[in-house]
Amino acid sequence: MIKCIIIDDEPLALDILEDYIQKIPYLKLVKKCGSALEALECLKRESVQLIFLDIQMPDLTGIQFMKALPKMPDVIFTTAYSDYAIEGFNLNAVDYLLKPISFDRFLQAVNKYYDRIYNQQNNTSTEEATEEDGDKFIFVKTEYKIVKVNLKDVLYIEGLKDYIRIVLPQSQLLTLQSMKYMESTLPNKMFVRVHKSYIVSIRHLETIERNKIKVRDKWIPIGNTYRDGFYRLVQNNG
């Protein structure tokens, strides 16, 4: 669980973010704070990993609040003002959300943070997946719910314009996400992109035949852009 607090002087903004947080299984809201000063008192008593932080607040702005703490938890800015975006990222903020904040954009930000903490990968390694890799998972928003997906169960991922399809042995999930995001999120010891529209599980790859591969009963093309990288991976693991 990721323990977090919200800091915002607008009650409506506090309520919206609280509702979003309650929908995310791996987030635990410790406190809603109406000001940076209230948050300072909270942080003396509670240890948190993530702060959803407004910028324009009375007494102490979000930027001043960040600079005032000797050891700052990670921050996702939630503000109506874009003027502070560069300064926010210079302070190593995880993300910068502009109000009104949609749930999809909120989920993208917290998944980005989750990936940073729990799904860090060695991008230069092409070793076979370890047992520890097999225990990894992601959370996927589909329709009106969030589903936990064990990565060892994923057969392949297919890009469908604005959506992607995650294919599992007995089911499939559609989610509003990009192939580029999934490629950067998934461990490259477990998955390889073979086509602009396909990412496949190395674990479930069965047959390679000329310019296509077979995963279960699905034949998937190998795109020209990805062919050399794919065959290098195969040779290194052969």
Buried (B, 14 or more C-beta within 10 A) or exposed (E): EBBBBBBBBBEEBBEBBEEBBEBBEBBBBBBBBBBBBBBBEBBEEEEBBBBBBBBBBEEBBBBEBBEEEEEBBBBBBBBEEEEBBEBBEEBEBBBBBEBEBEEEEBBBBBBBBBBEEEBEBEEEEBEEBEEEBEEBBBBBBBEEEBBEBEBBBBBBBBBEEEBBBBBEEEEEBBBEBEBEBBBEBBBBBBBBBBBEBBBBBBBBBEEBEEEEBBBEEBEBBBBEEBEEEBEEBBEEEE
